[in-house]
Amino acid sequence: MPLKSTIFKRVHIWRYKHITEKNFIFLLSLVIGLLAGIISVFIKNITFAIEVIFQKGIFLSENSIYFILPIIGLLLVYLFVKYVSKKPSEHAIPSILFSLSKRDGIIDKRNIYLPLVTAPLTVGFGGSVGLLGPAIASASAMSSNLSRLLHIDRKTRSLLIGCASAGAIASIFKSPIAAIIFAIEIFSLDLTFASLLPLLIASVSSVITSYFFLGDSVLFDFNVTEKFVIKDTLFYIILGIGTGIASIYFSKMYFGISSLFNRLKSAKRKLIIGGLAIGVMLYFIPPLYGEGFGFINDLLLGNDIKALGSNPFNNNMDNIWIVIGLLFGITIFKAIAMTTTFAAGGTGGIIIPTLVMGSAIGNVVAKVINNCGLGFSVSEANFTLIGMAGLIAGVLHAPLTAIFLIAEITGGYELFIPLMITASMSFTINKNGLDHTIYTKELIEKGALLTQDKDKSVLTLMKLESVIEKDFIQLHPEMSLGEMLKNGVSKSNRNLFPVTDEENNFMGIILLDDIRTVMFDQALYSSTRVETFMHRPPEYIHFENDSMEVVMKKFQNSGAWNLPVIKDNKYYGFVSKSKLLTAYRRELINFTS
């Protein structure tokens, strides 16, 4: 027996003897939080090191180097994927959600190291995306594969993947409460003591890991000096409306540019076009470079000129309306630059670009209010913060995550009321404008999205293949009644017979009841054909396209007890209502236990 298998076998035996299942999960969540913290620290430090190299070794003007770097980074990512990993990068959260719903929480082990290489190359060379998504992807893949090695069941494996995601967020933002809420809102985990405590343990251990390696420094050096006053309520409502509209724009721009690049079949062509497009945007708008935390901090400190960097309007920065226009341009182009980075083959996340765009629009709204000549005055720093929460709430459909994330990373709990006003407004507007998010659109189309609706989640977890029955004797249209009785009815224990042609194309069905009145009339055995009794079923199940929810609706609407399954336009088998309901009941028990 291999040494690795022997070690894990001994670990399993020791565990079953000395540790209860509950305590073992707590221990695993602690370990996973620690590993997620290490992954997050590693990916941040590698990216920072790449950025420092270019900052110290710039041989061209800042804008010129920004024009060149993105295409180099994307080329390195392309070469690594093609010759080393041989697996294209996937968008972190959607791929994890798909694994939870359709792969029993099993994630390819290559996803552990792939984001750790491709994300720093993408962001460090100027790709306008974030590092949080890749950190979540790597930590989740690590958690999934560790769970498989330890023979953890599917439900617990899903919880531990949520722990890994929470750990990555807690480590990067040092916000354990927001991390827990993110796992619950995005991954639709049950809010029970059994799930809450492992998430808490993972988040805390990950935050401690981050403190150990990075010290007590915070992402945003900000203290709330201007508290919420009731007269500003209307302005925060306006900000909520603005971020709601901006979040719809953000999502639609993502879908539009992604669709445009999908028409380009060549990965090299995507790389060249995307890399050049990003380079041009960075040349004229330097704040789009990389993640953008420096941009946010400069806005919070009121340093607009530093935030905007070198641009064609440097000599006119004393005009506040030019500053407002440039900041508004960043809100427009951040979504374009981010999506172009993804479409060109880069690896990254959308959460941090969302924060950058939200900070810009919040600052713009505040500046417009303060300079419109009507005598109003609001805190630009507060609006910058709350703009981030508004856009997160709209883009992710996660208002609670947005509220607690901004409150924790800034210590701005004094702004809870305006955070709630803006986040709820933005979420409501986006939810009414879009039925899905960047994370969920493709999953909804595939019928692979888990939600808080237990009925839909159970159907999503069920696999069509598991309820298909294939022990049916096939008949052919030209067969005589006698042949059908001899080779079909007499040898089958089913009362249903599929009719197919020589190429296995589905033609129709025959029920035993259809031939019951003539099956003993020997005069008809030679003269009557199968096609005489054949009829079409009330519905068909399409293996490639129909989700289990669709299958259930087809049974409900047709009233049938058996429906044929078509795969690759060929007959594949039948699904019976009784087996479907039995499988549903079993899955429901597993899901709720």
C-alpha positions, -999 to 999 in steps of 0.1 A, spaced: 0 0 0 14 35 -9 28 55 20 3 83 15 -27 59 16 -13 43 48 -9 76 65 -44 88 57 -58 54 68 -42 57 102 -54 93 105 -90 81 98 -87 53 124 -73 77 150 -99 103 142 -129 79 146 -115 67 179 -106 100 196 -125 129 180 -162 134 176 -175 144 142 -185 179 154 -151 186 170 -134 173 139 -153 198 117 -143 226 141 -106 215 139 -108 214 101 -124 248 99 -95 261 120 -69 245 97 -87 257 66 -89 293 80 -52 292 86 -44 279 51 -68 304 35 -50 332 54 -16 320 42 -29 318 6 -43 353 8 -10 367 22 10 349 -4 -10 361 -34 -9 397 -21 28 397 -14 37 382 -48 16 408 -66 30 436 -45 66 424 -52 59 425 -90 45 460 -88 75 472 -67 99 458 -93 82 480 -120 80 510 -98 117 509 -90 128 499 -124 107 522 -147 127 531 -178 99 549 -195 73 574 -183 47 560 -159 20 562 -185 42 545 -212 51 516 -190 14 512 -181 7 509 -218 32 480 -223 28 460 -191 -8 445 -195 -1 427 -227 31 412 -213 12 400 -182 -15 385 -203 10 368 -225 27 352 -195 -7 340 -182 -14 325 -216 19 307 -218 15 293 -182 -20 280 -189 -11 265 -223 22 248 -213 20 242 -176 -15 239 -161 -32 230 -195 -64 242 -179 -79 277 -186 -87 300 -157 -122 300 -144 -141 329 -127 -137 320 -91 -172 323 -75 -193 310 -104 -170 279 -108 -173 273 -70 -210 276 -71 -212 252 -100 -190 227 -81 -213 229 -51 -245 223 -71 -233 198 -98 -201 183 -86 -208 175 -50 -183 203 -40 -154 186 -58 -130 212 -73 -100 204 -96 -68 203 -75 -51 224 -102 -72 253 -90 -51 254 -58 -20 267 -76 -34 281 -109 -48 313 -94 -16 318 -73 4 322 -105 -20 337 -130 -36 363 -107 -3 380 -96 8 380 -133 -25 396 -143 -28 422 -115 10 429 -110 13 437 -147 -16 461 -146 -48 440 -152 -77 460 -137 -90 432 -115 -88 422 -79 -70 394 -60 -99 384 -37 -115 361 -62 -83 341 -70 -76 339 -33 -111 324 -27 -107 301 -57 -74 287 -44 -85 284 -8 -118 267 -18 -99 242 -41 -76 234 -12 -105 229 12 -124 207 -14 -94 184 -19 -85 182 17 -121 172 24 -119 145 -2 -87 131 13 -105 129 47 -136 113 32 -159 142 43 -195 140 30 -209 164 4 -228 186 28 -199 192 52 -175 196 22 -198 225 10 -196 241 45 -158 238 45 -156 255 11 -177 283 26 -151 284 55 -123 287 30 -141 316 12 -148 333 45 -112 329 55 -99 345 23 -121 375 27 -114 378 64 -76 377 57 -76 403 29 -100 428 45 -95 418 82 -133 417 85 -144 384 100 -181 393 104 -185 404 68 -166 372 57 -192 350 75 -221 370 60 -206 367 25 -204 329 27 -240 328 38 -253 353 12 -233 341 -18 -231 304 -11 -266 301 3 -254 283 35 -279 276 62 -277 301 91 -275 275 119 -252 270 149 -237 240 131 -226 262 101 -221 295 119 -194 283 144 -171 267 117 -174 299 96 -165 319 127 -135 297 136 -122 299 100 -126 336 98 -109 343 131 -80 320 124 -75 336 90 -75 371 104 -50 361 130 -28 346 103 -30 379 84 -21 399 115 9 375 121 24 380 86 12 416 78 9 432 112 -21 454 122 -20 476 92 -54 482 76 -64 486 39 -80 520 44 -64 544 68 -96 562 77 -114 573 109 -150 587 108 -148 623 119 -182 635 105 -211 614 119 -244 609 102 -269 637 105 -306 634 97 -306 662 71 -283 642 49 -308 613 45 -320 626 11 -284 627 -2 -278 591 9 -310 581 -9 -297 598 -40 -263 580 -36 -283 547 -33 -301 555 -66 -268 564 -83 -250 533 -71 -280 511 -81 -280 525 -116 -242 522 -117 -244 485 -106 -267 477 -135 -243 494 -158 -214 475 -143 -232 441 -148 -245 449 -183 -210 461 -194 -196 428 -181 -221 407 -200 -217 429 -232 -179 429 -234 -177 392 -225 -202 384 -253 -182 405 -277 -149 387 -269 -166 353 -270 -171 358 -308 -133 358 -311 -125 321 -312 -87 325 -310 -72 330 -275 -42 348 -291 -65 373 -308 -84 379 -275 -50 385 -258 -37 410 -284 -69 430 -287 -76 429 -249 -41 437 -240 -38 467 -263 -72 480 -252 -62 478 -215 -29 495 -223 -46 524 -240 -70 528 -211 -41 527 -185 -21 552 -206 -48 578 -203 -63 567 -170 -35 555 -147 -58 548 -117 -72 518 -136 -39 500 -131 -41 469 -109 -65 466 -80 -68 503 -71 -66 504 -33 -42 533 -35 -68 552 -55 -94 546 -28 -71 557 0 -62 589 -18 -99 597 -22 -105 591 15 -77 614 24 -90 641 0 -59 639 -23 -77 641 -56 -47 650 -77 -27 620 -65 -57 597 -69 -62 607 -105 -25 604 -114 -9 618 -145 -34 627 -172 -39 651 -201 -58 676 -177 -30 680 -151 -28 717 -157 -65 722 -151 -69 702 -119 -78 734 -99 -111 733 -117 -134 711 -95 -157 702 -124 -127 687 -144 -119 666 -113 -155 655 -111 -155 646 -148 -123 626 -145 -136 607 -115 -168 600 -133 -147 587 -162 -131 562 -138 -166 550 -128 -173 544 -165 -140 528 -175 -133 507 -145 -160 482 -155 -147 482 -191 -111 477 -181 -120 449 -156 -141 430 -181 -116 434 -209 -89 419 -185 -111 389 -179 -120 385 -216 -84 387 -227 -75 357 -206 -65 374 -173 -73 360 -138 -89 381 -110 -120 390 -91 -147 416 -94 -152 426 -57 -122 450 -54 -129 466 -88 -165 471 -76 -151 489 -45 -130 511 -67 -159 521 -89 -181 526 -59 -156 549 -42 -153 570 -73 -191 574 -78 -196 582 -41 -169 609 -43 -185 623 -74 -219 625 -58 -205 643 -28 -185 668 -49 -215 676 -70 -236 682 -39 -209 704 -24 -203 724 -55 -237 728 -70 -241 763 -55 -271 755 -33 -252 758 0 -252 721 8 -222 704 25 -216 667 29 -185 646 39 -167 635 7 -149 607 27 -181 593 41 -197 593 6 -167 576 -8 -170 548 18 -208 544 14 -205 545 -24 -184 513 -21 -211 496 0 -238 507 -25 -221 493 -55 -212 460 -37 -249 456 -26 -261 461 -62 -235 442 -81 -234 411 -58 -270 412 -46 -254 410 -11 -265 441 9 -256 427 43 -221 418 31 -217 453 17 -228 470 50 -206 450 73 -176 449 50 -174 487 48 -182 491 84 -155 466 95 -126 476 72 -130 513 82 -142 511 117 -171 532 105 -199 517 126 -211 553 132 -222 552 95 -245 522 99 -277 541 91 -265 557 58 -248 524 49 -282 507 53 -300 534 34 -277 534 4 -271 496 3 -308 488 4 -317 513 -23 -289 501 -46 -299 464 -40 -336 471 -47 -329 490 -79 -305 463 -92 -327 435 -82 -357 450 -101 -335 457 -131 -316 424 -133 -328 390 -122 -292 377 -119 -257 389 -110 -223 384 -127 -219 353 -105 -253 337 -112 -264 345 -148 -247 315 -164 -256 292 -135 -293 302 -137 -293 294 -174 -278 260 -167 -302 253 -138 -271 250 -115 -277 277 -89 -282 269 -52 -305 294 -34 -321 297 0 -352 281 -15 -348 245 -2 -371 230 -29 -351 246 -58 -318 238 -41 -327 201 -37 -337 199 -74 -305 216 -83 -284 191 -64 -302 161 -80 -285 146 -111 -307 136 -140 -285 106 -148 -292 91 -114 -330 88 -122 -328 76 -158 -339 40 -163 -326 20 -193 -340 -15 -189 -366 -11 -216 -368 -33 -247 -367 -12 -278 -391 -19 -307 -389 -8 -343 -418 6 -365 -416 -21 -391 -419 -50 -366 -450 -71 -368 -474 -75 -338 -462 -111 -335 -425 -101 -333 -434 -74 -308 -451 -99 -285 -424 -126 -289 -393 -104 -286 -407 -75 -266 -437 -81 -244 -428 -117 -234 -393 -107 -223 -400 -75 -205 -412 -68 -170 -422 -33 -180 -455 -21 -196 -438 6 -217 -418 2 -249 -398 28 -267 -400 27 -305 -368 37 -324 -354 34 -359 -321 16 -369 -301 47 -359 -317 49 -325 -337 79 -333 -368 81 -310 -400 75 -329 -426 71 -301 -439 48 -274 -463 19 -270 -480 11 -237 -492 -24 -229 -527 -10 -227 -524 1 -263 -523 -36 -275 -542 -53 -247 -574 -58 -268 -555 -73 -298 -526 -91 -283 -544 -125 -284 -558 -121 -319 -534 -142 -339 -549 -131 -372 -533 -97 -367 -498 -110 -358 -484 -108 -393 -505 -81 -408 -502 -54 -381 -471 -34 -375 -457 -16 -344 -463 18 -361 -500 11 -360 -500 13 -322 -472 38 -317 -479 73 -304 -460 102 -293 -454 109 -255 -469 140 -240 -434 155 -233 -397 148 -238 -368 153 -215 -337 167 -231 -306 154 -213 -283 182 -222 -307 211 -216 -333 203 -190 -326 210 -154 -343 189 -127 -367 217 -120 -377 217 -157 -381 179 -155 -403 181 -125 -425 208 -142 -428 186 -173 -442 157 -152 -465 181 -134 -479 197 -166 -482 165 -186 -496 142 -159 -474 114 -173 -458 86 -152 -429 80 -176 -412 104 -200 -385 95 -225 -350 111 -224 -333 123 -255 -295 126 -256 -276 139 -286 -310 136 -305 -311 98 -298 -332 77 -274 -314 74 -241 -339 60 -215 -369 70 -194 -376 88 -162 -404 76 -141 -423 99 -117 -421 74 -89 -383 71 -91 -380 109 -94 -401 116 -63 -382 89 -44 -348 105 -53 -362 139 -44 -373 127 -10 -339 111 -4 -321 143 -14 -343 165 7 -335 144 38 -298 146 31 -301 184 25 -319 192 57 -303 167 81 
